[in-house]
Amino acid sequence: MNLPSPTPKSSDPARLAADIVDRLTYRIGKDATVATPDDWLTAAVLVVRDRVVERWMESTRETYRREGKRVYYLSMEFLIGRLMRDAVTNLELVGEMQEALGELGVELDLIRELEPDAALGNGGLGRLAACFMESMASVDIPAYGYGIRYQNGMFRQELSDGWQVELPETWLEHGNPWEFERRESRYEIGFGGHIERDDADNCTWKPAERFWAEAFDTPIVGWKAKRVNTLRLWRAEPIDPLELEAFNRGDHMGALQDSMKAEALSRVLYPADATPAGQALRLRQEFFFSSASLQDILRRHMAQFGRITSLPEKAAIQLNDTHPAVSVAELMRLLIDVHNLDFDTAWDITKRTIAYTNHTLLPEALESWPVPLFEQLLPRHMQLIYKINARVLREARATGTFDDAQVAGMSLIDEHGERRVRMGNLAFVGAHSINGVSGLHTELMKETVFKDLHKLYPLRINNKTNGITPRRWLMQCNPGLYNLSREVTGDSIMSDLDAMKALDTVAEDAAFQERFAAIKRANKDRLAGVIEKRIGLKVDPSAMFDIQIKRIHEYKRQLMNIVETVALYDQIRSHPERAWAPRVKLFAGKAASSYHNAKLIIKLANDVARVVNADPATRDVLKVAFLPNYNVSLAEVMVPAADLSEQISTAGMEASGTGNMKFALNGALTIGTLDGANVEMREHIGAENIIIFGLTAAEVAEKRANGYSPEEVIAASPELSQALKAIESGVFSPEDRNRYADLVAGLRMSDWFMVAADFDSYAAAQRDVDGIWAEQPRWQAMAIRNAARMGYFSSDRTIRQYGREIWNVIN
Ligand SMILES: CCc1ccc([C@H](C)CC(=O)N[C@@H]2O[C@H](CO)[C@@H](O)[C@H](O)[C@H]2O)cc1
């Protein structure tokens, strides 16, 4: 029976407009005369989605035809942001959609602001996953992203008297027109229970709890719609939504127990981005999506290829940090208990299929779970982890080159104190590739967290320096710079960011500099408008916009920036005669809800802002502002408006950073330490076009190892000690003088993050920045060279490296 094929939809504006009214009428049931902006947005999304679906189906058909190998990116986080502008741009329909909506009296840029951010992530790791999904489609790699369809994403941040307040995020309150519910794609997920062993010694896990994982698919459009890939997010459903017996005997809560447990499983994203919550629900979430994803991968593989042993040739599974690391044990369970393979064959297939990316060296961020909890929740997996561990330790001892301490360091079980399962080690031994996210980070991984396992398996660790998608982070958020650049570089920059290099030829050209500066100025005017609207502060767009936006964390050293701001404020007051470079210091970022010091740092930024902004002595030279609710959409407004990008982490602690790349590509100068990807940015941009200061990672390690007394350093720096005195004595918190006493005491006593140690070098670097700002032609030339030389940091380059060196999907 030959089915009629769908009528392809043309994209001329008239047709688009007609389709939009069609959707409004028949899908949303609204008359155009009374439609709300939200209605128009939904109708427009549905019409754009139609154009995506065609390419999506072609991409899928083509993958089946080619019997191609698929990449599966497993991540607890996808920090997508808004999708409208991305889809319309990558379909190259911006003009047509603007015209179509214009005919209907609707402005695309207005309704797009109504789209909620899909804030299904905390920070760098989640945003990287989103950039990677778009790049995999843009470089034509068949790929699926797998994650959780949180009902509530990253909390909404409000400031109450300068204090962070967390409010539930409700991105689904108007529904999500981009997604397709796939009721047919659902899998049973078990927890707890026991293991039954038959006389052939085969194991069967009998879970005590069971839930459905149901799929919701969102299409991910690549540049020029080269390919459309799938982001499959799982929602938990009860097997038995209402236990009637319990209900009938009046136990209404009991009757709803399963539903409530299911609800909790995919309800909310854990807002921690460096300190594991350590709660059982987090482990349940990690297993829930890992098991659903693996069952879906094996179902698809068997349906197409019929032989489980060919899995490594047809599927590459990438674990985004340790959050899906339980997948190593779950794949073993499925291969042995469901597909009846023996342990050795299963282990070989597992290792050849799985790869793992590490995103942090912070000891407190490395996940480990108490053995009793793991055993109770996942008894079969605990058994398999013991078998895997026995094998690995046997291998290590067999080499005869490792002492007991080293062997203990390799073990999947941490035997110190309470026994815990080390998820990093489990991911390492179960993977053929372990990559870091910048050159420095990868080297430090070999010397620290994985030093013993690296000795046992010296060929597994490799580097894949992060990248960012140039579509969202240049073309879409900074069309002015994109269009100006194209005049010099030609049209290929979106598929070949290295072509930006041509801007080098006009870096010193006065006319080009003028146009370049005018675009930056327009972006700053726009941001100034947002600042006034959100916090009621007027800032001067001709001043230097000095921006630090990222999660609040002591290693990212927002505190050092604030202390330097206090020192600068003091200097300006005591030396008004000097030619100070007018600055607007902008901060934004969320603190994990349980992270006390990070929340105090937000309050301090606001307390300093209140005093500085009210001071007539510094009015025209210094303004400070903390913008609430930092997210992807706010970043898209702040990044193009930056003159100076603050990348000042304690060397050795920021695995890579990706904000650093976004700022440089948008023509901001970077003041930073030799940490993460800053090191490689300096190599590509040129040491003369970036302002580096501070201790190196080796010097930090040496200082920590050989003891260092911050008090001496503070005493030797009048600016620093004066600023610290002002803060700890309550100059900025008259209503609570001791508010920052402990925070400053921490600096005086231990200064683990080297704020005092790096202060003078940082302050001197800031004065260098003032000097460069005073010579605008020099500043503009440096800024243009930054934008010109960031081609390497396209996530297309990163993904091609993964594709060639880890997944073997590109030759
Ligand atoms: C379990 C709690 C938790 C949640 C998230 C994380 C992430 C690994 C933290 C994170 O986002 N790391 C950042 O990853 C980026 C992408 O590779 C890097 O650019 C950043 O340097 C790194 O901090 C750790 C621990």
The ligand as a Gaussian input file, in Angstrom:
#p B3LYP/6-31G(d) Opt

LIG

0 1
 C       27.013000      16.498000      40.714000
 C       27.066000      17.970000      40.703000
 C       27.793000      18.489000      39.502000
 C       27.045000      19.022000      38.452000
 C       27.720000      19.537000      37.351000
 C       29.103000      19.481000      37.320000
 C       29.769000      20.005000      36.092000
 C       30.886000      19.138000      35.695000
 C       30.267000      21.332000      36.311000
 C       30.562000      22.044000      35.010000
 O       29.684000      22.587000      34.420000
 N       31.840000      22.034000      34.631000
 C       32.243000      22.953000      33.591000
 O       32.195000      22.259000      32.341000
 C       32.506000      23.144000      31.274000
 C       32.319000      22.379000      29.968000
 O       33.342000      21.471000      29.777000
 C       33.920000      23.722000      31.408000
 O       34.152000      24.633000      30.368000
 C       34.090000      24.397000      32.754000
 O       35.431000      24.796000      32.943000
 C       33.666000      23.456000      33.875000
 O       33.678000      24.104000      35.138000
 C       29.839000      18.942000      38.349000
 C       29.161000      18.431000      39.459000

